[in-house]
Amino acid sequence: MIRQYKLREINRAPELHKEVFVLAADFRELLEKVIITAIEAGADKDELKGLISDEED
């Protein structure tokens, strides 16, 4: 599962100051591109969609 942080949490946790964060929308766009490419390369479409559905729960 992907952990979400609020800015307040990042500011309060010094160990997070050195980390690099991305927007969830950017990650989702990249993930969709990877899945489309995998399907075009022969991956099982239903299985890949099942993985995404499980992560959103």
Protein Blocks (a to p, Z undefined) as FASTA:
>chain_A
ZZdddfklmmmmmklmmpccddfklmmmmmmmmmmmmmmnopafklmmmmmmmmmZZ
